[in-house]
């Protein structure tokens, strides 16, 4: 089996490198999407609870939630950036 994978890599290295880029991009995109949806749900829940909408959304969230959202945004964008870099490397072969 490993001999088959090695011959596949030798025949089509750019395709396998693009597959690696896809394996980075899909989880990164999913993390960004899930974080955005979680943020929108929290916003809707706080607006329904509060009603008037005058106070800022960020001021209502606790510090741990804000830090978690920032971490997941950074992680998602880092995955997409890494996928872009790996995909660019595949064009150099």
C-alpha positions in Angstrom: 0.0 0.0 0.0 2.8 2.4 0.9 4.5 1.6 -2.5 1.3 2.6 -4.3 1.1 5.9 -2.4 4.7 6.6 -3.1 4.2 6.0 -6.8 1.1 8.2 -6.8 3.1 11.0 -5.1 5.8 10.6 -7.7 3.4 10.8 -10.6 1.2 13.6 -9.3 2.8 15.6 -6.5 0.8 18.7 -7.0 -2.5 16.9 -6.6 -1.5 15.4 -3.3 -0.2 18.7 -2.0 -3.5 20.3 -3.0 -5.3 17.5 -1.1 -3.3 18.5 1.9 -4.3 22.1 1.4 -7.9 21.0 1.2 -7.5 19.1 4.5 -6.4 22.4 6.1 -9.1 24.6 4.4 -12.2 22.6 5.2 -11.8 22.5 9.0 -10.7 26.2 9.0 -13.7 27.2 7.1 -16.0 25.1 9.3 -14.5 26.7 12.5 -15.1 30.2 11.1 -18.6 29.3 10.1 -19.4 27.7 13.5 -17.9 30.6 15.4 -19.9 33.2 13.4 -23.1 31.2 13.9 -22.4 30.9 17.7 -21.8 34.7 17.8 -25.1 35.4 15.9 -27.0 33.1 18.2 -25.6 34.9 21.3 -26.4 38.3 19.8 -30.0 37.2 19.1 -30.4 35.7 22.6 -29.1 38.9 24.3 -31.2 41.1 22.1 -34.3 39.1 22.9 -33.5 39.1 26.6 -32.7 42.8 26.7 -35.1 44.2 24.1 -34.0 47.8 23.6 -30.7 47.2 21.7 -28.9 50.3 23.0 -26.0 48.6 24.8 -23.1 47.3 22.7 -23.0 43.5 22.1 -19.4 43.1 23.1 -20.0 44.8 26.4 -22.7 42.2 27.3 -20.5 39.2 26.6 -18.3 37.9 29.3 -14.5 38.0 28.8 -14.1 34.3 28.4 -16.6 34.1 25.5 -14.9 37.0 23.8 -11.5 35.4 24.2 -12.9 32.0 22.9 -14.4 33.7 19.8 -11.1 35.6 19.1 -9.2 32.3 19.4 -11.5 30.4 17.0 -11.4 33.3 14.5 -7.6 33.3 14.6 -7.4 29.5 14.3 -9.8 29.5 11.4 -8.0 32.2 9.5 -4.7 30.6 10.3 -5.9 27.3 8.8 -7.2 29.1 5.7 -3.9 31.0 5.4 -1.9 27.7 5.7 -4.1 26.1 3.1 -3.5 29.0 0.7 0.3 28.8 1.3 0.3 25.0 0.7 -1.8 25.4 -2.4 0.6 28.1 -3.7 3.5 25.7 -3.0 1.8 23.0 -5.1 2.0 25.4 -8.1 5.8 25.5 -7.8 6.2 21.8 -8.6 
